[in-house]
Amino acid sequence: MPVAKNPDASANVPSFYGAELRFRREQAGLTLEQLVEGSWRGISFLSQVERGERRMTMDLAKHVDQKLGTDGFFVRRCEDARRAKQSGHAEYFADVLEMEQHAESIEEWAPMLVPGLLQTAAYARALTRAAMPRVSDAEVEEKVQARMERAAIFDTEQPPAFWAILDESLLHRRVLPDAGMAELLEHIAKVIRTTHSIVQIVPETTAAHPFMMGMTKMMAFADAPPVVYTESLHSGQLIDYPALVKQYRESYDLLRAAALPPEASLAMIETAAEDYRNGKHRA
């Protein structure tokens, strides 16, 4: 039988606590299957936590502390692991960033801004500068680069199934000069087509629909319950309470019904891009 590889506890905060979790589990004489029993998580999820590949979640920390009798050790340290964020991203986004990389599907509703996974560098730069006018150019570029790197999930062997619903107003809001807006919309269309993703547009003529309150992202996983992420200007909230996630799911499905069909939506995006290129886009 091959010898299990011990994780490098010095690599980062999640690796440190992952190594500690494995030590405590083996000390208690429990297998991964025995420890995860009774939690919402799968064996592969727990294994990834032990290897430092995923962060300890609060619900798992509570379960582990109870099962191993560790007197709240992992609950107290869970916040430390959460703060081990990647450079260039807001602290509140750290968990979502990691979840994107493991999600089987990602569904977004964007009423005001193009989702980060579909942005160009110029668009991300303009948004960052508008939100943070006093930070240095170097800080802005760090954040732009970090956002661009998120799109690497589309190049993995098993990319997530991506579905974005955008408000039509995004096509007409001139965040950039006409050439930049044309580049942005062409980029969105290219990503959607090359990744076999789906985009829908909610027409401006739609009087009322669910999700009129703000940006929402839903993620589903093979080895963990689905989650919902909502975001405002300087904060974000990750929601995993099953009943509330279910309500968001139902609202998102109703939003799909209010949006244009995918092909018509993609054609609208490409037409808007062409109009920007030709200087014919509406004022």
N, C-alpha and C positions, 0 to 999 in steps of 0.2 A: 504493500500500500504506500503511495507517495506521501511524503511528509508535507503537511499543510504549511504554506508560506506565511510567516508572521508579518503583519503589517508594520510599516515603518512609523512608529509612534511619534517621531520627531518631524514628520513631513508637514503637518499642519494640525490645527485644532481638531477637526473631525477624525483624523487618523489617531491622535492621542486618545480620544475617548472611545474610538472604535477598538483600539488595542486593549484598553481597560475593560470594555464590555466583554470582549472575548476571554480575557483572563478571569473575570468574575464568573462568567458562564461555565468555563471549564473547571474552575475551582468548585463550583456547585455541582458538577457532574451532569450537566444538562446538555443535550444536543440542541442544534438550532431549531429543530422542529418542536422540541419540548418547551423551549423558552418562548417561541413565538405563539404557542397555543393560547387561545383566549384573547389575542390582540386582533386588531384590524389589519395587521401587516402580514406579508408573505415571507417565506423562508429566504427567498432571494434578496428581498429588501433588507432583512436583518443581516444577511451575509455581507451585503454591500456596506452597511453601516459599520460592521466590524472591520472591514478593509479600508475604511476611511473614504470610500467613494461616494457616500451619501451622508447627509447630516442626520443626526439623531432628532426625531420629532418629539414634541412634548407628549403626545399620547403614548408613543412607544417608551419614552423615558419613564412615565408613570407606571406603565405595565412592567417594565424591567425592574424598577426599584421594588415593586411589590413582590415580584416573582423571585428575585435574588436576595431580597432582604437587605438592600444597600442603603436604607435609611435616607432616601431622597437624593442620593449622590448624583444620579444622572439627570434628575429634574433640575437640580441646582446648576449643573454644568450645561444643560441643554441650551441655555441662552448664550453661553460662551461659544458653542459650536455654531449657533445661528449667526453670530457676529463675525465669523470667519468668512467674510464676503470677498468676492473677487474685486480687484481694483477697477475703479471706473463706474461701479454701480452703487446706487443708494443702498444703505444698510437694510432697509425694509424689503428690498427686492431680492436679497441674497437667496432665500429659500426658493423663490419662484424661478430664479435663474437656473438653479440646480434641477428643479422639477422639469423644466423645459427639455433638458437633456435626456430625461428618462421617460417622458410622456409618450404614450401610444398615439394620442390625438390631442390637438390644441385647437380650440375654437375661440375666436375673438369677436367682440363687438366694439367698434371704434366710432363714436359719434362726433369726436372733435379732432383727433389726431390719427395719422396713419400708424398702425401698430409697429412696434420696434423691429419685428422680424421682416417687415416690408420696406423699411426706410432706406433712403440713400444717405451717404455721408453728409452731403450738403443740407439735406432736410434735418437730419439729426443735429447738425451743427447749429442751424438756425433756431431750432427749438431749445437747445441747451443754452445758447447765448441769450435768448429771450427770457428764459426762466431764471438764469443766473448771470445777470449783467455785470456783476463785479468780480467774477472769478477770472483767473489768468487764462491766456490762450492755451497754455499747456494743459491746464485742467480741463478745458473744453475739449481739446483733442483727445485726452485720455478717455473721457466719457464717450466721445464719438466712436473711437476705436473699439471700446468695450461693447458698444451697441452693435457695431458692424460684425463683430466676432460671434454674436449670438446666432447669426444666420447660418453658421457652420453646421447646425443640426440638420439642415437639409441635405448635407453632403455625406451623412453617415450611412452605414449599410442598411439601417432600418429607420429612416426618417419618420417623424410623426405625421399622421394624417392632419393636414392643416386646413382650417375653414375660417374665413374672415368675412364678417358682415360690416360694411362701411356705410356711413351716412353720405348721401350724395353731396352734401355741402363740402366734404373734404376735397372733392374734385375742383371746386371753384374758389377755395380759400387760398389766396396767393401768399403762401408762406415764403416762396422763392420767386425770383424773376421768371418770366415765361419759359426760358430755356431750362431752368432748374425744375420747374413744375412738369414740363414735358418729360425730362429725364426721370423724375420720380414716378410718374404714372406709367411710363414705358417699363420701368424697373418692376413695378408691381405686377404688370401684365406678364412680364417675362418669368418672374418667380412663380406665379400661379400656373402658367403653362408648363414650365420645365419641371416643376415638382408635382404636377398633376394634383394641385390643390384646388380649392373652391373659393370663389369670392362672390358675394352678393352685395348689391347696392340697395339701400332703403331710400326710395325717391323722396325728394323734398315735398312732394305733394301729399305724402302720407300724413294724415291729420294727427293720429295718435297711435302709439305702439308700445309694447313692453320695452324696458331698458332705456327710457328717455333720460335716465338720471346720470349716466356716466359709463366710462370704459370698464369692460368686464372680460376676463379670460377664464376659460374652463379647460381643465386638463384631466385626462383619464390615463390610468396606468394598468399594467398587467398584474402587478403584485401589491397594489395599494388602492384604497378608496379614491374616488374622484375628488377634486378640489376646485374651488372657485377663487379667483383673485380679482379684487376691485381696487382701483387706484384713483387718487385725487392728486392735487398739485405736489404736495410734499409728504405724502404718506400713502401706504397701501395696506390692504387687509386680506389675509389668506383665510378662507372659510372652508372648514372640513366637516362641519356639523351636518350629518346626513339629511335631515329634514330640510335644512336651509339650502343645501346643495341641490336637492330635488326641486325646490321651488325655482331656483335659478335655471335649472335644466328645462323646466316647463316654459319659463318665460323666453328662454333662448329659442326654443322650438316654435313658439308663437312669432318671434321676431323673424325667423326664417320665412314664415308664411307671408309676412308683410313685405318682404324684400323681393326684388326682381329675380328672375331665374339666373343661374350662373352665366350662361352664354351671353344673355342680354346685358348683364352687369359688366362682363369683361369687355364687350363691345363698347359700352358707354365709357369705360376707362380709356380704351385705346382711341376713341374718337376725341375725348377731351385732350389727350396727349398730342394728337395731331393738330388740334385747334391751337394749342399753346405753341407748337412748332411753327405754325403758319401765321401767328399773330392774330388769330380770329376768335380766341376764347372770349367769352362774354365778360363784361366788366363786373 
